[in-house]
Amino acid sequence: PRPATPLTARTLGERRRVIIASPAYLAARGTPRVPEDLHGHNCLNFNFRRAEPTWPFRDGDREFTLSVQGNIEANNGETLGQLAAAGVGIARVGAFSIADQIESGALVPILEEYNPGDIEAIHAVFAGGANTPARVRVFVDFLAERIGRAG
């Protein structure tokens, strides 16, 4: 058998997570004022293995998590953002993946006063180890510089 190709991971940056919904969804279903209000809403969640079925919150000095439920799960923030923008429900995603929709007003951040500073790391993972081609190293450097500037 061939030896496994070594993988290299490089942290490109960090982005905060945000809970968002479309103005149309909020107009039809109401805007949650406190985290517990989410129990009456369709909360869109991640379905990958490490995804937690709870969302974190902070109320003053108290940090807590809340179980949320919805009728759709996806494996990436862009999809969850598109579903939220289409009025399907409320999602918690990396702010970088839906920044354009927030800027355009297609999505509205909610429950920001309860956001615990929820952060997700962004990594590039690539094959090659010490033998990584220069074009890959240059591209990863470009991504790190670009993502670092956007933060």
Helices and strands as residue ranges (DSSP letters): E 7-21, H 23-29, G 35-40, E 43-46, E 54-59, E 62-67, E 73-74, H 77-85, E 90-94, G 95-98, H 99-104, E 108-110, G 112-114, E 119-127, G 129-131, H 134-150
